[in-house]
Amino acid sequence: MEGPACQILKGLEHNVVKDAPPSVYYFPDYITEAEEAYLLQQVYKAPKTKWTQLKGRRLQNWGGLPHPKGMLAEKLPEWLQKYAEKISALGVFAGKTANHVLVNEYNPGQGIMPHEDGPLYYPTVSTISLGSHAVLDFYHPIDSTQTDALQTEQSRYLVSLLVQPRSLLVLQNEMYEHFLHGIQGVSQDTLTDRVANLSAACARAGDCLTRDTRVSLTIRHVPKILRASLLLGKK
């Protein structure tokens, strides 16, 4: 049975990645080269204090800090608000407007372990890629009924997606809520036929792509918003 999100997105059928599980949408050249250059300029104009260094990458957090009790929202800067509204107009957040953006910077050889984004967000993630490509690998979650020794990343592997510079990737429903996603820490990616969107990404199995520095804009909606008065203990 189709849920409300599936019904809203029927107008985007030409962007569906047919060889992936349901609710994967890929938009090549979603932004122009001029927009890409402008967004990268804005990212690197941010104060040094805006960056958080993690193992394998660094990031900027815009819109507030998501928390199980709710997010104390901060206004997105205009350069991010424009794309939050543009993506939200596709209906991917069920009529809501994205209010949170995570900016991740990956240098060649850097990646991220398989993970899920968790329940703090509406079950949709949208990502604009800048500067370089990435290959996202998806995995089945660990099965608690089996021993860990039998559950390697290779045995749990599901599918991969290639995200090219200036593209938009939207993941919803089961692809967001159930499967884990990660990026291998390599400097080159050799594409295989297990990359579900090769054609849409203008690539072929056997292509070897060398990474440059990639900046991703992960644009999401946090449903639970806190009022400042609640944090101050006021009614």
C-alpha positions in Angstrom: 0.0 0.0 0.0 1.3 3.4 -0.9 1.8 5.9 1.9 1.2 9.7 1.6 4.8 10.4 0.7 4.6 8.0 -2.2 1.5 9.7 -3.5 3.0 13.2 -3.2 6.0 12.1 -5.2 4.1 10.6 -8.2 5.0 13.7 -10.2 8.7 12.8 -9.9 8.5 9.4 -11.4 11.1 10.3 -14.1 13.7 10.8 -11.2 13.0 7.4 -9.6 16.0 5.1 -9.5 14.3 2.0 -10.8 17.0 -0.5 -10.0 17.1 0.5 -6.3 14.6 -0.2 -3.6 11.6 2.1 -3.6 11.8 5.8 -2.7 15.1 6.7 -4.2 15.1 9.8 -6.4 18.2 11.1 -8.3 18.3 14.5 -10.0 21.5 15.0 -12.1 22.6 18.6 -12.6 20.0 19.8 -10.1 22.1 23.0 -9.7 24.2 24.9 -12.2 28.0 25.2 -12.1 27.6 28.8 -11.1 25.3 27.8 -8.2 27.8 25.1 -7.2 30.6 27.7 -7.1 28.5 30.1 -5.1 27.5 27.5 -2.6 31.1 26.4 -2.1 32.1 30.0 -1.7 29.5 30.4 1.1 30.6 27.2 2.8 34.2 28.3 3.0 33.3 31.9 4.0 31.8 30.5 7.3 33.7 31.4 10.4 36.2 28.7 11.6 34.1 28.3 14.8 31.3 27.0 12.6 33.4 23.9 11.7 33.4 20.8 13.8 36.3 18.3 13.2 35.4 14.7 13.3 37.4 11.6 12.5 37.4 11.3 8.7 35.6 14.6 7.9 34.6 18.0 9.2 31.1 19.5 9.2 29.0 22.6 9.8 25.6 22.5 11.5 22.9 25.0 10.4 19.3 25.4 11.7 19.9 24.2 15.2 21.2 21.2 17.0 18.7 18.2 16.8 18.0 16.5 20.1 15.6 13.8 21.3 13.6 16.5 23.2 13.5 18.7 20.2 15.5 21.3 18.3 15.9 24.9 19.3 15.6 26.3 15.8 17.9 28.9 14.3 17.1 30.7 11.1 18.9 29.2 8.1 21.1 31.7 6.2 19.6 32.9 2.9 22.0 30.8 0.8 20.7 27.6 2.4 17.1 28.7 2.9 16.7 29.0 -0.9 17.5 25.3 -1.4 15.6 24.2 1.6 12.5 25.8 0.1 13.2 24.6 -3.4 13.6 20.9 -2.4 10.6 21.2 0.0 8.5 22.4 -2.9 8.9 18.9 -4.4 6.7 17.6 -1.6 9.4 15.4 -0.1 8.7 16.5 3.4 4.9 16.1 3.2 4.2 19.8 2.9 6.7 20.9 5.5 9.7 23.0 4.8 13.2 21.7 5.6 14.7 23.5 8.6 18.1 21.8 9.1 21.2 21.5 6.9 24.4 19.6 7.7 27.4 20.5 5.6 30.0 17.8 5.4 33.4 18.1 3.8 35.2 14.9 2.6 38.7 15.1 1.3 40.0 12.3 -1.0 40.4 9.1 1.0 37.8 10.1 3.6 34.5 8.4 4.2 31.9 7.6 6.8 31.0 4.3 8.4 27.6 2.7 7.7 25.0 4.4 9.8 21.4 5.6 9.9 20.2 9.1 10.4 17.8 8.2 13.2 14.3 9.2 14.2 14.9 12.9 15.0 14.2 13.8 11.4 11.2 13.4 9.1 12.0 10.1 7.3 13.4 11.8 4.2 17.0 12.9 3.5 18.0 15.1 0.6 21.6 15.7 -0.4 23.2 18.2 -2.9 26.8 17.2 -3.8 29.4 19.9 -4.5 32.9 19.7 -5.9 33.3 15.9 -6.4 31.4 12.7 -6.7 30.8 10.0 -4.0 29.6 6.4 -4.0 27.0 5.7 -1.3 26.9 2.1 -0.2 23.8 0.7 1.4 23.6 -2.2 3.9 21.0 -4.3 5.7 21.1 -3.7 9.4 22.7 -6.2 11.8 20.3 -9.0 12.6 20.2 -9.5 16.3 19.1 -13.1 15.8 22.5 -14.0 14.2 26.0 -13.9 15.4 28.1 -10.9 14.5 30.8 -13.2 13.0 28.4 -14.1 10.2 27.4 -10.5 9.5 30.2 -8.7 7.6 29.7 -5.5 5.6 30.1 -7.6 2.5 27.3 -10.1 3.5 25.0 -7.2 4.5 25.7 -5.1 1.3 22.6 -4.2 -0.6 23.3 -1.6 -3.4 25.3 1.5 -4.3 24.4 4.9 -5.7 26.7 7.3 -7.5 26.1 11.0 -6.7 27.8 13.3 -9.1 28.7 17.0 -8.5 25.6 19.3 -8.7 23.2 16.4 -8.2 20.4 16.0 -5.7 19.7 12.6 -4.1 16.4 12.0 -2.1 15.9 8.9 0.0 12.6 8.2 1.7 10.7 5.6 3.7 12.5 2.2 4.0 15.7 3.4 2.3 15.9 6.1 5.0 14.4 4.2 8.0 15.7 0.7 7.6 19.0 0.5 5.6 22.4 1.8 6.7 24.4 4.0 4.3 28.1 4.8 4.2 31.0 5.9 2.0 34.3 4.0 1.7 37.4 5.8 2.7 39.2 5.6 -0.7 40.7 8.1 -3.2 39.2 6.3 -6.3 36.0 4.5 -7.0 35.8 1.8 -9.6 32.1 1.5 -10.6 30.4 -1.8 -11.0 26.9 -2.8 -12.2 25.8 -2.8 -8.5 25.6 1.0 -8.7 21.9 1.3 -9.4 21.9 4.7 -11.1 24.8 4.4 -13.5 22.8 5.6 -16.5 21.2 8.6 -14.8 24.6 9.6 -13.4 26.1 9.4 -17.0 28.6 6.6 -16.0 29.3 3.0 -16.9 30.5 -0.1 -15.1 34.3 -0.2 -15.2 34.7 3.6 -15.0 37.3 4.6 -12.5 36.6 8.0 -10.9 39.2 9.9 -8.9 37.8 11.8 -5.9 38.4 15.5 -5.2 37.2 17.3 -2.1 33.5 16.9 -1.9 31.1 19.1 0.1 27.6 17.7 0.7 24.5 19.7 1.8 22.3 17.3 3.7 18.9 19.0 3.9 16.2 17.6 6.3 13.2 18.5 8.3 13.2 18.3 12.1 9.6 18.0 13.2 10.0 18.6 16.9 10.9 22.2 17.6 11.5 23.6 21.1 10.6 27.1 22.2 13.4 29.1 24.0 11.0 29.7 26.9 10.9 26.0 27.6 14.6 25.8 27.9 14.6 28.7 30.3 12.0 27.0 32.5 9.2 29.4 31.7 5.7 28.6 30.8 
